[in-house]
Amino acid sequence: MTEILILGKQGQIAWELQVTLAALGHITVLGSQQLDLANPDKIRAKVRSIQPDIIVNAAAYTAVDKAETEPELCTSINATAPGILAELAQASQALLVHYSTDYVFDGTKTSPYLETDLTNPLGVYGASKLAGEQAIIQVDCPHLIFRTTWVYGNRGKNFLLTILRLAAERSELKIVADQIGAPTWSRSIAEATSQIIAQCHHDSRSVMPKARLRQHEVSACAERLRQRSSVRGLYNLSAAGETSWHGFASQIVSQYRSQYPDRHLAIQNILPIPSSDYPTPAKRPANSVLDNSKILADFGVQLPDWNLSLSQLLARWQQI
Ligand SMILES: NC(=O)c1ccc[n+]([C@@H]2O[C@H](COP(=O)([O-])OP(=O)(O)OC[C@H]3O[C@@H](n4cnc5c(N)ncnc54)[C@H](OP(=O)(O)O)[C@@H]3O)[C@@H](O)[C@H]2O)c1
């Protein structure tokens, strides 16, 4: 059976992966308590003991502003650890699936970013994530790197949960309107990840022992192994459409109100402000929109429009 190791246990994407990857093999999920990615020796020992066929690294140092004062810790988790995971994957020809971010860009492009566009991170977090991508690509193990953006879901720290909390408490909010992106539901990222892994990874262990296979079956087995070993790629993976943080906040409140008319929200006004009125330690890109045509062309995968996913998540607010 395919052995799948998911890193990031409590994280937004990792949480959803535990559901979407369950059909593809036996899953081991580790959080920072079980494996500290800042400790290279522990990474090597733990991964070797699990012997995964697929490593899905959804763990990261994601505190974008705090990273400015903790560059070493951020870099060891976001850049050094992925490089070590890549070396381990290369040694066993496991597939490494890794997530990265639009923060590798400076946001000055006036159209959606392609995978091939020039990177120029604005802060420590973005630079560390870029270094993580480069470390994996340099080792050249079987890998898939998915750059995503503006992730939200029903757990963890994210913009949706913050807005719903503040909208219940305050009558007015000021939200940045000059940064654009595509809010992306963690579940749709996890579902796409599962579909793509299923396309790339053909389980060479679950077939019968070679001695009991006919010649054409041996060839098919070798072909599956060859396919898995040849997987390489960096892909944008984000929701369709685009909006500003202000547009996202406004939609959250209006959709929540229309889906739950009996529940009270104190909010009356959501005012648009420029980024300059909301200074943060780390600068954010003004344009975070990613062009998703490569992943559609190679895997036939396309995430729904951000607005549709938001309504689907809110509709199931009580159950998930
Ligand atoms: N959130 C976004 O808007 C966004 C946007 C673009 C790209 N991404 C990328 O998408 C991926 C997943 O993001 P997410 O939003 O799901 O992350 P998240 O909710 O912030 O979760 C990150 C996870 O990483 C784990 N982690 C942190 N430090 C660790 C350490 N030293 N050792 C082991 N695990 C550690 C945390 O574990 P504990 O909870 O146990 O500490 C946490 O569960 C990341 O690669 C991120 O860079 C995120």
The ligand as a Gaussian input file, in Angstrom:
#p B3LYP/6-31G(d) Opt

LIG

0 1
 N       -2.078000      30.769000       4.482000
 C       -1.926000      31.355000       3.294000
 O       -2.605000      32.351000       2.992000
 C       -0.955000      30.805000       2.298000
 C       -0.807000      31.482000       1.078000
 C        0.089000      30.972000       0.144000
 C        0.808000      29.840000       0.407000
 N        0.661000      29.206000       1.605000
 C        1.487000      28.018000       1.851000
 O        0.622000      26.899000       2.010000
 C        1.191000      25.972000       2.947000
 C        0.191000      25.659000       4.030000
 O       -0.264000      26.867000       4.604000
 P       -1.399000      26.875000       5.722000
 O       -2.074000      28.189000       5.641000
 O       -2.177000      25.603000       5.655000
 O       -0.478000      26.864000       7.007000
 P       -0.901000      27.034000       8.554000
 O       -2.373000      26.876000       8.717000
 O       -0.254000      28.268000       9.063000
 O       -0.199000      25.776000       9.189000
 C        1.198000      25.631000       9.137000
 C        1.546000      24.359000       9.837000
 O        2.985000      24.265000       9.826000
 C        3.349000      23.694000      11.050000
 N        4.667000      24.110000      11.503000
 C        5.083000      25.364000      11.799000
 N        6.331000      25.315000      12.279000
 C        6.700000      24.010000      12.291000
 C        7.856000      23.308000      12.692000
 N        8.938000      23.927000      13.208000
 N        7.885000      21.965000      12.570000
 C        6.821000      21.316000      12.073000
 N        5.686000      21.909000      11.683000
 C        5.629000      23.251000      11.792000
 C        2.342000      24.157000      12.068000
 O        2.260000      23.120000      13.025000
 P        1.767000      23.400000      14.528000
 O        0.354000      23.899000      14.387000
 O        1.867000      22.062000      15.151000
 O        2.714000      24.408000      15.071000
 C        1.066000      24.316000      11.274000
 O        0.222000      23.217000      11.458000
 C        2.474000      26.619000       3.431000
 O        3.539000      26.132000       2.677000
 C        2.285000      28.097000       3.138000
 O        3.513000      28.744000       2.945000
 C       -0.211000      29.668000       2.554000

